Amino acid sequence: MYLLEMNHIKKSFDGQGVLKDISLAVEEGEIVSIIGPSGSGKSTLLRCATMLERMDSGELLYLGEKAAWNGPDGTAVYAGKEKQKEIQGNYGLVFQNFNLFPHYNVLKNIIDAPIHVQKRKSEEAVREAYDLLRKMGLEDKAEAYPCQLSGGQCQRVAIARALALNPKILFFDEPTSALDPELTGEVLKVIRSLADLQITMVIVTHEMAFARDISDRVIFMADGLIVEEGTPEEVFASNNERTQNFLGRYGDGYGSLKN
């Protein structure tokens, strides 16, 4: 059974097709990177997967449980609120702009959802939060506020917050796009460490070397379609003209895979 299934997903904005019949599946423990030019639908796909955006039609399943499916008129019908809430417990999402609560300190940002959404005991949530902060190298920042942190530290707090809910799958939407190159490195290092823990991840990224190194599978999207998918070796050595035109913008750092 797949952890995540998305079948024939379609989504338009103002009559403009952004996702045009997208299907994908993710297995437990798999790391999937989604690459492609701006406007290709990558972030919209993640927002549909996490029900932040309602798709026009298609099927969305987590561990075989249907979150959405096509009704009699061919448009998407969503499960009831209770079922949606249950399904939402399967995943966490890390945004490109952190989305931390500015009026909460780091610790409260992390423990708020486990306590109020999952109804876990405060002591347990605090203990786990400190464990996560240690893993993120932020154990001394529990009482700091987001405005007192660097962008890289904010993103590591956002990752800790997502992990605090014990998700089965983590989605990352361009997790380094708001960071300068030095801070990008520290966030990518944290994501690599999660790979070592066998956490299932779907990562929308423009960091090509990172995608190649960390992924079990790479999906290349353009114009609302999946143009190509396969192992990093297959995609980065592809003869597909659209794929190579895109990768060519990132320099010739992939030559070893093309020879």
URVENHU-V122522 format. One record per helix or strand of 3 or more residues. SS is the DSSP state (H for helix, E for strand). FROM is the first residue (numbers start at 0). TO is the last residue. If there is no record, write none. Layout:
# URVENHU-V122522
[[SS/FROM/TO] [SS/FROM/TO]]
This chain:
# URVENHU-V122522
[[E/3/12] [E/15/25] [E/30/35] [H/41/48] [E/56/61] [E/64/69] [E/75/77] [H/80/87] [E/90/93] [H/105/115] [H/121/134] [H/138/140] [H/145/147] [H/150/162] [E/168/172] [H/180/195] [E/199/203] [H/207/213] [E/216/221] [E/224/229] [H/231/235] [H/240/247] [H/254/257]]
